[in-house]
Amino acid sequence: MPCILPPPSPQVLALSSFLPVFDRSFSAFLFDMDGTIINSIPATERVWTRWALKHGLDVATFLPTMHGVRGIDTITRLGLPGVDPVAEAKEVEREEMEDVEGVLPIPGAIAFLSALPAGRWGIVTSAPVALAHRRLAAAGIPLPAVIVTADDVTRGKPAPDGYRLGAERLGFDPADCLVFEDVPAGILAGEGAGAHVVVMTATHHHPIETGHPTLQSYEGVTTQADADGRLTLLRAAG
């Protein structure tokens, strides 16, 4: 059953942008998938471009609005006459399952994730579960014990439900977790959950306006685990 969680308090929203990221320990790391640990943008945009053209949408205007959110939410938000969002989202998902050409890991992601202790990291994605597994396999990303997908929540990003559920399944408070994100909807979701946030910019074509620390790849960072399993994100020497 989808999980419905209450919204964060105004105090959480106000403080979350000022939380430290480096050189402090966390109970766990939570990662978005597309654009954060894998680059699936070419495949995603091929499928959604065809869908947008079929429905007479301006592709250049539409594409930036669909990244980081559930497909059903993207389609519902458009309010297209005669369009069934559930059916259309299923069709888009089918096409995305068939097209994983060019889906690659973000530089350094495989080594970074493989070094994390089991049970101390998870994935929170807006993709349906079958598509998430398909893309992770295509990119060679190891599967964590916890994956929260579009199928697990009623409210997708930018609502905080996914990150709060991911932290809960790992057994930790989201306020003691570090969220890795790449787009505004996901950043808002991490903030709303009360988590610390770091922004991956590997797939960005333009600078993102954010008060959070940013990473260009995982090649410039390392992780240290203490005796209790807590994780510290460190900038690589040199």
N, C-alpha and C positions, 0 to 999 in steps of 0.2 A: 504493500500500500504506500502511496506517496506520503511524504512527511510534511506536515504543515507546522512551521515554527513561528512564534511571535516576533514582531519587528524589534530591532534593537532600540535602546533608549537614546534620546538626543545626546546624552553625555557620551555614550559610546561613539556615536557618529562624529562628535566634535573632537574627541581625543585621538581617534584612530590614525589620522594623518600625521601625527607627531611622534609616533612610536618608533623607538630605535630598532635597527635590523642587524647590523654587524656587531661582532664582538660581544654578544650576549647569547644566552642559551635558550632553547625552545624545547618544548615537549615533542613537537612533531612539525614536519613540513607538509603543506598541502599544495598541490600543483594543478593549475589549469592544464588542459591538454593542447589544443590547437593554438599554435603561435607561441606556446610557452615551453613545452618539451618536444613538440614536433612541429614541423612546417608542413601544413596541409593546405596552405592558401591557394596554390595553383589548382589543385583538385577541387577544393570547395568552390572556388570562383568559377570554374568551368561549369559545374553543375548548376549553381545558382544563376549564372548568366543565361543559360538556356531557359531556366524557369522564368526569369524576369522577362526575357524576350517573348516567351509564349503568352505572357499576361500583359504585354504592352507597356512594361515599365521602362523607365530610363535607367539603363544599367549603371552608368557612372554615379548616379544619385543613389541608387538602391544598394549597391554592394557594400559600401561602408556601414550600412545600418544592420547587416545581418551577422557580422562577426561577433562571436562571444556569447550569443544568446541562442535559446532553443529554436529550432526551425518552426515549430508550431506557434511560438510567440511572435516570430518575425512575420509569418503569414497572417495570423490573427490581427496583428497591429495594422496591417494594410487595409483591412476591411473591404476587400475586393468583392463586388457583387457576384453572387452565384458561385463563389469559391468556398469549398469545404476545407477548412484549415487542417483537419485531421487527415483527410484523404491526401491532400497535397503534400503535407509533411511526410507521410509514409512514402509517397512517390519520390520525393527528393531524397529521402533516406536510402531507398532502393538504388537510386542512381549513384549516390555517394559510396555505397557499399561496393559497387562495381568499378568505381574509378578511384584507385589509390596510386595511380602513376605519379611519381615525383614526391610522394610523402616521405619525408626524411626527418631524422632527429635534429633538433637544434644542436649546434656545435658544442660538444662536451657533455651533452645531456646523458648519454648512456653511461659513461664512466661516473658521472656525478651521482646519478640515481643508484647505480649498482653498488656504490660505496656506502649508501645509507643503511642503517640497521633495519631489519625486518620489523614491521609493526610501528615504525616511527615516521612513515610517510604514506600519503595517499593521493589519489587523483580526483578532482572535482570538475567535471566537464559538462558542457551543455549538449554534448552529443548523446544520442541514444546508446544503450549498452552494446548492442551488436556492432554499431559503427565504431565505437570507442575501441573495442577489442580488435577490430579489423585494422584500424589505422595504427594502433600501437604495435601490432604484429608486423605491419608493413615497414614501420620505422625501426624495428628491432629494440623497442623499449621494454624493459622488464616490467612484469605486472606486479603491482603492490597488493597487499592483503585487502586494501580498501579502495574501491572505485565507486564514487557517487556519480550517477549519470542523470540525463534528462528524465529517465523513467522513475527516478527515486523521489522526485519532488513535484509538488503542484505548482510552486512558484519558482521559475528559473531566474538566473542572473538577470538584472542586478539585485534581486532579492538575496538575502544572506543565507537562505535555507540550506543550500548545498554545502557551503563551507561549515556551517554549524553542524550539519549531519555528519560530514566527513570527520570532524573533530570528535564528535560523539562516538562514532564507530571505532575510532582509534583509542577512545577512552580518555580523551584530554579536553580541557577547556579551550575553546577557540581563541581566547585571549592569550593563551600560552602557545599559540601556533604561528608559524610564518607561512603566509600565502604567496605563491609565485603566480603572477598574472601578466597579461599583455594588453588588454583592452579596457576601456572605461567601464563597461558593464561588469566585468569581472573584478575590477579594482573596487567598485562600489560594493559588490557582494562581499569581498574580503573585509572592507571597512565596516560594513553593516554587521558582520559577524563579530566584530571587535578584535579581529586578528591584526597582526603586523603584516605589512605588504611590501613586496619588492616587485618591480616591474621589469619584465623581459622585453627588450627592444629589438631582438634579432630579426624579426620580420617587418619591422616598421619602415615605411618609406618616408615618413615625415616625423619630426620630433613630437613626442607626446608631452602635454602639459600635466605634470604631476609633482606633488610634493614628496613622493616616495622615492627611495633609492632606486636606481635603474641598473640593469645588467645587459651587456651586449651579447653575452653567451655564458656558458658554464665553464669556459676555459679559464676565466679570470678569477674563479672562486673555488674554495675548498670547504669541506665540512669536518668538524672535529666533534666526536662523541665522547662524553665524559663517562665515568664509571656507572652512572645511573641511566645512561642512554640518552641524555639530553643532548641536543644538537646545537652547535655554534657555527654560523656562516662566517667564513673568513675570506678576506681578499688574498689571492695568491701572491706569494712573494715575487718580487721582480717587476 
